[in-house]
Amino acid sequence: MEYKKITEEDIRFIQNIVDKDRISQGISNLNLHSIDQSHHKPSLPELVIWPIKEEEVSGILKYANERFIPVTAWGAGTSLEGNSIPVDKGIVLDFSMMNRIIQIREEDFQADVQPGVIYQDLNHKLRYKGLFFPPDPGARASIGGMIANNASGIRSIRYGSTRENVLRLKVVLANGQIIELGKNTQKTSSGYDLLRLFIGSEGTLGIVVEATVRLRGIPEHFSACLVSFKDIYSASKAVFQIMRAGLEPVCLEIMDSNCIKVVNRINGLNLKHLHTLIIEFQGSSKEALKDSVDMCEQICKDLGYKEFIFGIERDDYKRIIDARHLLGESMRKYHPGRVHTVTDVAVPISRFPELILFAEKLTKNIKIPAYIFGHAGEGNLHLAFMVKEEDSEEWHLVDEIKDKVTDMAIKLGGTCTGEHGVGIGKRKYMEKEHGDSLFWMKKIKELFDPHGILNPGKIFP
Ligand SMILES: Cc1cc2nc3c(=O)[nH]c(=O)nc-3n(C[C@H](O)[C@H](O)[C@H](O)COP(=O)(O)OP(=O)(O)OC[C@H]3O[C@@H](n4cnc5c(N)ncnc54)[C@H](O)[C@@H]3O)c2cc1C
């Protein structure tokens, strides 16, 4: 696609739509919006705009569509696969000023929000009402960015990903038209499910300007356990057996011993230097929780655990979860001068041990620091590497391993991305994963965005 460069005339026109204080061509603003949290190459946009109203978004898109100017939406820039990098330049729409919690409707367990709301800020407000919005990617992500990437987190095993927690969207299409998708109801069978189509579309089909999200009650009781194993295969088998036993943990995370070394050093924890499962149960009574913990211990014992700690206090557990959320950041601090890159494959839960074993074998004897962790209860594996930025041999080896792990995941009936989205880095796997249906995905893209202005260079190979 031939895109048009932004001219002085374009800027004059846009100044009629948006107050000129909220438009910038300043180099520091362009730089800030040229990267996300991934290793992908920066690409400078030509213009950054901070909209505050849906009419502004609509006016900008209508104009950009007529002029063939690319438009990339920007939430908080915490993506891990280049999703928000404006690879074809053009306009970045930064939603950080469109960040109003419009309404909390407690009695419906729903909240209406603008896309720039940071999900922790929403949860902070909801805390006093005994409610929360469950998807929790850990980084300070915007709800618009979470919707676009279909983000999830450590509690998605119980509450689902963002897709399961959004009921309604207001979206601006490439031609500037504003439409509503979904309903403020728990269920609907009415027509095609465009809501779910737009969730996870990475800003390539339309721009979210409002969302109704689903809220849940904060459970009264919780019980957290840490289980350590000498070998990671046994830890991963425990994951499968806990799930098969129907124990329904709220969180079931795996961290290999290398991750433990990092969180002990950087986050000041004092965990056993072994492969570790973090498990949390929630419930309405302490007795029910005790039964789950006892059964969980028996399963782990049969698999030869080295240590089983339970009854962890709330504050201590929070420190462990915070450290898990910040793992990527901590790896960067542990390996200064090296760059972080991570896989995000997911497989059916019964195949998780096989995948872990495969990843472990591939990384066992390499000199590049490698880490295995993930949302194990959902079969979601992150294999992270800390690579020397200028070392092409290291990058070559890491890319080869990432490709092999992704091929294996797809072969096991899985996906190249459980939660980070396709962005730039996973486009090469789309054909293998989706086969003939990729053609229909392209058709949908052409239908909604015939000029290809919305976040070009993403998802499709
Ligand atoms: C330390 C760390 C830990 C993380 N852990 C997790 C994790 O556990 N699980 C997980 O899922 N992710 C995780 N992530 C990745 C990241 O936080 C999520 O992908 C998040 O959803 C990105 O949100 P954002 O607001 O930063 O979006 P951005 O990065 O700004 O944008 C993401 C995508 O959304 C599009 N977009 C933004 N706003 C809109 C809008 N209004 N309308 C349409 N499209 C829009 C962008 O164009 C882009 O394609 C982690 C990241 C970091 C840095």
PDBQT file of the ligand as one rigid body, heavy atoms in Angstrom, charges set to zero:
ROOT
HETATM    1  C1  LIG A 501       6.022  -6.165  32.401  1.00  0.00    +0.000 C 
HETATM    2  C2  LIG A 501       4.940  -6.571  31.413  1.00  0.00    +0.000 A 
HETATM    3  C3  LIG A 501       4.151  -7.685  31.711  1.00  0.00    +0.000 A 
HETATM    4  C4  LIG A 501       3.130  -8.056  30.841  1.00  0.00    +0.000 A 
HETATM    5  N1  LIG A 501       2.380  -9.147  31.158  1.00  0.00    +0.000 NA
HETATM    6  C5  LIG A 501       1.338  -9.469  30.364  1.00  0.00    +0.000 A 
HETATM    7  C6  LIG A 501       0.467 -10.560  30.722  1.00  0.00    +0.000 A 
HETATM    8  O1  LIG A 501       0.639 -11.234  31.736  1.00  0.00    +0.000 OA
HETATM    9  N2  LIG A 501      -0.579 -10.815  29.899  1.00  0.00    +0.000 N 
HETATM   10  C7  LIG A 501      -0.818 -10.084  28.769  1.00  0.00    +0.000 A 
HETATM   11  O2  LIG A 501      -1.807 -10.343  28.085  1.00  0.00    +0.000 OA
HETATM   12  N3  LIG A 501       0.010  -9.080  28.391  1.00  0.00    +0.000 NA
HETATM   13  C8  LIG A 501       1.060  -8.759  29.154  1.00  0.00    +0.000 A 
HETATM   14  N4  LIG A 501       1.877  -7.708  28.798  1.00  0.00    +0.000 N 
HETATM   15  C9  LIG A 501       1.645  -7.012  27.503  1.00  0.00    +0.000 C 
HETATM   16  C10 LIG A 501       0.775  -5.744  27.556  1.00  0.00    +0.000 C 
HETATM   17  O3  LIG A 501       0.689  -5.184  28.846  1.00  0.00    +0.000 OA
HETATM   18  C11 LIG A 501      -0.621  -6.032  27.032  1.00  0.00    +0.000 C 
HETATM   19  O4  LIG A 501      -0.566  -6.471  25.694  1.00  0.00    +0.000 OA
HETATM   20  C12 LIG A 501      -1.575  -4.825  27.079  1.00  0.00    +0.000 C 
HETATM   21  O5  LIG A 501      -2.838  -5.237  26.646  1.00  0.00    +0.000 OA
HETATM   22  C13 LIG A 501      -1.134  -3.645  26.235  1.00  0.00    +0.000 C 
HETATM   23  O6  LIG A 501      -1.925  -2.532  26.620  1.00  0.00    +0.000 OA
HETATM   24  P1  LIG A 501      -1.464  -1.034  26.292  1.00  0.00    +0.000 P 
HETATM   25  O7  LIG A 501      -2.467  -0.121  26.860  1.00  0.00    +0.000 OA
HETATM   26  O8  LIG A 501      -0.069  -0.826  26.709  1.00  0.00    +0.000 OA
HETATM   27  O9  LIG A 501      -1.611  -1.048  24.720  1.00  0.00    +0.000 OA
HETATM   28  P2  LIG A 501      -0.600  -0.562  23.591  1.00  0.00    +0.000 P 
HETATM   29  O10 LIG A 501       0.678  -1.318  23.708  1.00  0.00    +0.000 OA
HETATM   30  O11 LIG A 501      -0.514   0.889  23.580  1.00  0.00    +0.000 OA
HETATM   31  O12 LIG A 501      -1.395  -1.063  22.313  1.00  0.00    +0.000 OA
HETATM   32  C14 LIG A 501      -1.700  -2.413  22.116  1.00  0.00    +0.000 C 
HETATM   33  C15 LIG A 501      -2.504  -2.604  20.849  1.00  0.00    +0.000 C 
HETATM   34  O13 LIG A 501      -3.757  -2.002  21.042  1.00  0.00    +0.000 OA
HETATM   35  C16 LIG A 501      -4.046  -1.063  20.022  1.00  0.00    +0.000 C 
HETATM   36  N5  LIG A 501      -4.880  -0.066  20.675  1.00  0.00    +0.000 N 
HETATM   37  C17 LIG A 501      -4.584   0.718  21.739  1.00  0.00    +0.000 A 
HETATM   38  N6  LIG A 501      -5.633   1.472  22.065  1.00  0.00    +0.000 NA
HETATM   39  C18 LIG A 501      -6.626   1.160  21.205  1.00  0.00    +0.000 A 
HETATM   40  C19 LIG A 501      -7.949   1.619  21.000  1.00  0.00    +0.000 A 
HETATM   41  N7  LIG A 501      -8.499   2.553  21.765  1.00  0.00    +0.000 N 
HETATM   42  N8  LIG A 501      -8.673   1.074  19.989  1.00  0.00    +0.000 NA
HETATM   43  C20 LIG A 501      -8.160   0.141  19.185  1.00  0.00    +0.000 A 
HETATM   44  N9  LIG A 501      -6.895  -0.323  19.319  1.00  0.00    +0.000 NA
HETATM   45  C21 LIG A 501      -6.149   0.181  20.318  1.00  0.00    +0.000 A 
HETATM   46  C22 LIG A 501      -2.684  -0.616  19.547  1.00  0.00    +0.000 C 
HETATM   47  O14 LIG A 501      -2.732  -0.111  18.243  1.00  0.00    +0.000 OA
HETATM   48  C23 LIG A 501      -1.914  -1.911  19.626  1.00  0.00    +0.000 C 
HETATM   49  O15 LIG A 501      -2.176  -2.709  18.504  1.00  0.00    +0.000 OA
HETATM   50  C24 LIG A 501       2.922  -7.319  29.644  1.00  0.00    +0.000 A 
HETATM   51  C25 LIG A 501       3.726  -6.219  29.351  1.00  0.00    +0.000 A 
HETATM   52  C26 LIG A 501       4.727  -5.849  30.212  1.00  0.00    +0.000 A 
HETATM   53  C27 LIG A 501       5.567  -4.660  29.860  1.00  0.00    +0.000 C 
ENDROOT
TORSDOF 0
